[in-house]
Amino acid sequence: MKHIAIIGGGASGLMAALFAARSGANVTIYEHNNAVGKKILASGNGRCNIINTTATHEDYAGNDPHFVTYALKQLNFHYFEKFCHSIGLLLDIKEDGRCYPLSNEAKSVLISLKSAVSEAGVKIITESKVTAITKNDSHFSVQTDQGKQRYNNVLIATGSEAAPQLGATADGYTFARSFGHEIIPTYPSLVQLHLNSKNHPKMAGVKTTAEVTLIIDNKRCMNVTGDILFAAYGISGLAILDVSQRASHALLHKQRVSISLNLLPRYDREELVNIIERLFASVPKHDVHTALCGLLPAKIITYLLEDAAIALSTTVSSLTPKDVKKLAHLIGEWKFEVVDTHGFKHAEVSGGGVSTAQVNNKTMESKLVEGLYFAGEVLDIVGKRGGYNFNFAWASGMIAGKEMAKK
Ligand SMILES: Cc1cc2nc3c(=O)[nH]c(=O)nc-3n(C[C@H](O)[C@H](O)[C@H](O)COP(=O)(O)OP(=O)(O)OC[C@H]3O[C@@H](n4cnc5c(N)ncnc54)[C@H](O)[C@@H]3O)c2cc1C
């Protein structure tokens, strides 16, 4: 019988443990938290966006996003749905491909998974931090505060540094490095952004819908329409999280990053000029701030007018066509320099990690060390928002579990 150690009781570790134990292996999970699956519980605002029905390599970033293709094929949505049914978990499938547990509670994902893992006979040791992994001859030694144990195969499923308050560590990278693996520099992703502007703190709390265009080294790279929320440190909201992976990666590589906000994306520039002109014509005696209040949140108007160098008290009738054009331009393209992210503490995931060039994508085994495996976020793979990160964690965990038991 194979003796397998799984380092990390998160999404990928639990999945690997289940498949390895079901294939006849003797499996031990080491988890340094007092319980497994803390990120599963915290995910999707407590609802757990568990998978996406449409995932392909295009939903992932990393040096080689194609690395995910084989795993996503093995654990395609229909397979996963059947698997969920087999452990007593029903899914709520949304039109855009996101899936949640039908209970709408992340807790049910963890409860179902934990019972399946325990029925399969997996041993879970919590409050047990792995401090080193070594290999002598054909055996691995896993070192914890409680001592050393020997195993045939080891899976590093320690996740990333994102959300350390939930137990995240960079330990997986240290273990991988000790076996000669290359680590692609890591960076926070699905994270809020810090802006260089004196006015964003004064707009803290203002939420609106905008089209966000990400500009890297003066090149427009992507745009996303969705919620934005100004904050004391900068800006958040779903549209910001969606551009954050590329923004954070660019910041890591010292590129110049900015965002341009289109605050009324439903209108093109000409329509916007017409709308503002009509608005001003109907209230010619209003001051410009009051007049624009029907169009945009009041706090935003204050600082938009400041950037347009138009005094708030200016009477609408005294504005020139050039002023109107300037306002329409700013509403459509309000630019902010991005200087940082809000950091790993606030990030949902991390980009970078163990280089996939040194890992076999069909087995998740190290190409450098026989019997050493990797799964989940510790690898240089990061997904978009929408269930893609769990998707890869389940898929890579399942493959690693099956393969470790076979080997
Ligand atoms: C707030 C939040 C919300 C999220 N929501 C979603 C969502 O809705 N959908 C989605 O797809 N993704 C979501 N994610 C991302 C998702 O949680 C991760 O991508 C996924 O959990 C990665 O799985 P993993 O097994 O690789 O790592 P993890 O789930 O992080 O598991 C790693 C485990 O290893 C343990 N560990 C680390 N070091 C050691 C050590 N030295 N010894 C022992 N144990 C160790 C950790 O405590 C942890 O339990 C969210 C993340 C966060 C933080």
Ligand as a Chemical Component Dictionary entry (heavy atoms), coordinates in Angstrom:
data_LIG
# 
_chem_comp.id                   LIG 
_chem_comp.type                 NON-POLYMER 
_chem_comp.pdbx_formal_charge   0 
_chem_comp.three_letter_code    LIG 
# 
loop_
_chem_comp_atom.comp_id 
_chem_comp_atom.atom_id 
_chem_comp_atom.alt_atom_id 
_chem_comp_atom.type_symbol 
_chem_comp_atom.charge 
_chem_comp_atom.model_Cartn_x 
_chem_comp_atom.model_Cartn_y 
_chem_comp_atom.model_Cartn_z 
_chem_comp_atom.pdbx_ordinal 
LIG C1  C1  C 0 -11.871 35.403 0.443  1  
LIG C2  C2  C 0 -11.671 34.428 -0.698 2  
LIG C3  C3  C 0 -12.747 34.105 -1.524 3  
LIG C4  C4  C 0 -12.562 33.223 -2.601 4  
LIG N1  N1  N 0 -13.641 32.890 -3.368 5  
LIG C5  C5  C 0 -13.473 32.037 -4.416 6  
LIG C6  C6  C 0 -14.579 31.598 -5.190 7  
LIG O1  O1  O 0 -15.744 31.915 -4.885 8  
LIG N2  N2  N 0 -14.335 30.782 -6.260 9  
LIG C7  C7  C 0 -13.070 30.351 -6.592 10 
LIG O2  O2  O 0 -12.909 29.635 -7.581 11 
LIG N3  N3  N 0 -12.007 30.715 -5.838 12 
LIG C8  C8  C 0 -12.184 31.526 -4.758 13 
LIG N4  N4  N 0 -11.104 31.852 -3.978 14 
LIG C9  C9  C 0 -9.787  31.252 -4.303 15 
LIG C10 C10 C 0 -9.730  29.802 -3.776 16 
LIG O3  O3  O 0 -10.085 29.800 -2.413 17 
LIG C11 C11 C 0 -8.320  29.233 -3.938 18 
LIG O4  O4  O 0 -7.893  29.383 -5.260 19 
LIG C12 C12 C 0 -8.297  27.760 -3.563 20 
LIG O5  O5  O 0 -8.654  27.602 -2.208 21 
LIG C13 C13 C 0 -6.907  27.178 -3.788 22 
LIG O6  O6  O 0 -6.898  25.870 -3.317 23 
LIG P1  P1  P 0 -5.528  25.229 -2.789 24 
LIG O7  O7  O 0 -5.851  23.870 -2.318 25 
LIG O8  O8  O 0 -4.488  25.385 -3.799 26 
LIG O9  O9  O 0 -5.090  26.153 -1.564 27 
LIG P2  P2  P 0 -5.847  26.457 -0.198 28 
LIG O10 O10 O 0 -7.279  26.199 -0.315 29 
LIG O11 O11 O 0 -5.375  27.790 0.220  30 
LIG O12 O12 O 0 -5.249  25.352 0.785  31 
LIG C14 C14 C 0 -3.910  25.357 1.219  32 
LIG C15 C15 C 0 -3.886  24.810 2.625  33 
LIG O13 O13 O 0 -2.531  24.585 3.024  34 
LIG C16 C16 C 0 -2.397  24.950 4.382  35 
LIG N5  N5  N 0 -0.948  25.164 4.628  36 
LIG C17 C17 C 0 -0.151  26.140 4.132  37 
LIG N6  N6  N 0 1.115   25.967 4.557  38 
LIG C18 C18 C 0 1.110   24.860 5.335  39 
LIG C19 C19 C 0 2.137   24.164 6.053  40 
LIG N7  N7  N 0 3.414   24.558 6.076  41 
LIG N8  N8  N 0 1.788   23.040 6.767  42 
LIG C20 C20 C 0 0.507   22.599 6.772  43 
LIG N9  N9  N 0 -0.503  23.236 6.115  44 
LIG C21 C21 C 0 -0.183  24.338 5.385  45 
LIG C22 C22 C 0 -3.263  26.186 4.501  46 
LIG O14 O14 O 0 -3.631  26.445 5.825  47 
LIG C23 C23 C 0 -4.467  25.789 3.632  48 
LIG O15 O15 O 0 -5.464  25.141 4.382  49 
LIG C24 C24 C 0 -11.261 32.696 -2.866 50 
LIG C25 C25 C 0 -10.194 33.031 -2.037 51 
LIG C26 C26 C 0 -10.390 33.872 -0.952 52 
LIG C27 C27 C 0 -9.219  34.198 -0.056 53 
# 
loop_
_chem_comp_bond.comp_id 
_chem_comp_bond.atom_id_1 
_chem_comp_bond.atom_id_2 
_chem_comp_bond.value_order 
_chem_comp_bond.pdbx_ordinal 
LIG C1  C2  SING 1  
LIG C2  C3  SING 2  
LIG C2  C26 DOUB 3  
LIG C3  C4  DOUB 4  
LIG C4  N1  SING 5  
LIG C4  C24 SING 6  
LIG N1  C5  DOUB 7  
LIG C5  C6  SING 8  
LIG C5  C8  SING 9  
LIG C6  O1  DOUB 10 
LIG C6  N2  SING 11 
LIG N2  C7  SING 12 
LIG C7  O2  DOUB 13 
LIG C7  N3  SING 14 
LIG N3  C8  DOUB 15 
LIG C8  N4  SING 16 
LIG N4  C9  SING 17 
LIG N4  C24 SING 18 
LIG C9  C10 SING 19 
LIG C10 O3  SING 20 
LIG C10 C11 SING 21 
LIG C11 O4  SING 22 
LIG C11 C12 SING 23 
LIG C12 O5  SING 24 
LIG C12 C13 SING 25 
LIG C13 O6  SING 26 
LIG O6  P1  SING 27 
LIG P1  O7  DOUB 28 
LIG P1  O8  SING 29 
LIG P1  O9  SING 30 
LIG O9  P2  SING 31 
LIG P2  O10 DOUB 32 
LIG P2  O11 SING 33 
LIG P2  O12 SING 34 
LIG O12 C14 SING 35 
LIG C14 C15 SING 36 
LIG C15 O13 SING 37 
LIG C15 C23 SING 38 
LIG O13 C16 SING 39 
LIG C16 N5  SING 40 
LIG C16 C22 SING 41 
LIG N5  C17 SING 42 
LIG N5  C21 SING 43 
LIG C17 N6  DOUB 44 
LIG N6  C18 SING 45 
LIG C18 C19 SING 46 
LIG C18 C21 DOUB 47 
LIG C19 N7  SING 48 
LIG C19 N8  DOUB 49 
LIG N8  C20 SING 50 
LIG C20 N9  DOUB 51 
LIG N9  C21 SING 52 
LIG C22 O14 SING 53 
LIG C22 C23 SING 54 
LIG C23 O15 SING 55 
LIG C24 C25 DOUB 56 
LIG C25 C26 SING 57 
LIG C26 C27 SING 58 
# 
